[in-house]
Amino acid sequence: MSAFGGPPVAISLDGPDFTCTGESSPDYDYGEVENEVMPNGDGETARLIQKRVPWFINNCEIEIDMDNNDMERIHAVKKKGFIDITLTLAGGEVIGGRGAIVGTVSHDVANAKATLNIAGAGKLKKQ
């Protein structure tokens, strides 16, 4: 079976859907744990350390319609803190979790788009 790729279709932020741009290429991680190997002093053995890490969706580009007050809607959602988030991928799969918009929401006025970074506790899940 061949792999299927393409830009995501839409992202839902606590209800309102935003259309992803055709050039959007976000990366994401399911979160939960990250492994680190720590060597012991004998040089022959090691320990596996697992630490909890948040899930994330980075660099998700969405269309911004200024006539629809999209930037104001994004900032209102950002102020809420943790919200329900889903991302619909190109093949129709939906992933999501409870998370928050993190960092700066970068608005590219010339290209009518904004870039979102989102993170949350627990694990990003297929819906």
C-alpha positions in Angstrom: 0.0 0.0 0.0 1.3 3.5 -0.9 1.6 6.3 1.7 -0.8 9.2 1.3 0.2 12.8 2.0 -0.9 16.3 1.5 -1.9 19.4 3.4 -4.4 19.0 6.2 -8.0 20.1 5.4 -9.1 21.9 8.6 -8.4 22.5 12.2 -11.2 22.9 14.8 -10.4 25.0 17.8 -13.1 24.6 20.5 -15.8 24.5 17.8 -15.0 26.9 15.1 -13.3 25.3 12.1 -10.5 27.0 10.2 -9.5 25.9 6.7 -5.9 24.9 6.3 -3.9 26.5 3.5 -2.9 24.4 0.5 0.8 24.8 1.4 0.3 23.9 5.1 2.7 21.2 6.2 2.4 20.9 10.0 4.4 18.4 12.0 3.0 16.7 15.0 3.9 14.3 17.7 1.5 12.1 19.7 3.3 12.9 23.0 3.2 10.9 26.1 6.8 9.8 26.7 10.3 10.4 25.4 13.1 7.9 25.9 16.6 8.8 26.9 19.4 6.3 27.4 21.8 7.1 30.2 25.1 5.1 30.4 26.3 3.7 33.7 29.8 4.2 35.0 30.9 0.7 33.9 30.4 1.6 30.2 28.7 -1.7 29.6 25.2 -1.1 30.9 22.7 1.8 30.7 19.4 2.9 32.1 16.3 3.9 30.0 14.8 7.1 31.3 11.3 7.9 30.2 10.0 11.4 30.7 6.5 12.8 30.1 6.2 15.2 27.1 3.3 17.1 25.7 1.8 16.3 22.3 2.1 19.0 19.7 1.0 20.3 16.3 3.5 22.8 14.9 3.4 25.1 12.0 -0.3 24.6 11.0 -1.1 27.3 8.5 -4.8 28.4 8.3 -6.6 30.8 6.0 -7.4 34.2 7.6 -10.4 36.2 6.4 -10.2 39.7 7.9 -13.9 40.3 7.0 -14.8 37.3 9.2 -12.7 38.6 12.1 -10.7 35.4 12.1 -7.7 36.9 14.0 -10.0 38.1 16.7 -11.6 34.7 16.9 -8.1 33.0 17.1 -7.0 35.3 20.0 -10.3 34.7 21.8 -9.7 31.0 21.6 -6.1 31.4 22.7 -7.3 33.3 25.9 -9.5 30.3 26.9 -6.4 28.1 27.6 -7.0 24.4 27.2 -9.7 23.6 24.6 -10.7 20.7 22.4 -8.7 20.6 19.2 -9.0 18.4 16.1 -7.0 18.3 12.9 -8.4 16.7 9.8 -5.6 15.3 7.6 -5.6 15.1 3.8 -6.6 11.4 3.8 -9.7 12.1 6.0 -8.1 10.9 9.3 -8.8 13.1 12.3 -6.5 13.5 15.3 -7.1 15.6 18.3 -6.8 16.2 22.0 -7.2 18.8 24.7 -4.6 21.5 24.2 -3.8 25.2 23.9 -2.5 27.5 21.3 1.1 28.2 22.3 3.6 30.9 21.3 2.9 33.7 18.9 0.1 33.5 16.3 2.0 34.7 13.2 -0.3 36.5 10.8 1.0 36.8 7.2 -1.2 39.6 5.9 0.1 39.5 2.3 -0.9 35.8 1.9 -4.0 35.9 4.1 -2.8 33.1 6.5 -1.7 32.6 10.1 0.6 30.0 11.6 -0.5 28.1 14.7 1.4 26.0 17.2 -0.6 23.9 19.6 0.3 21.6 22.5 -1.4 19.6 25.2 -1.0 17.1 28.0 -1.6 13.3 27.6 -1.6 11.9 24.2 -2.8 13.1 20.8 -5.3 10.6 19.6 -7.1 9.4 16.4 -10.7 10.4 16.7 
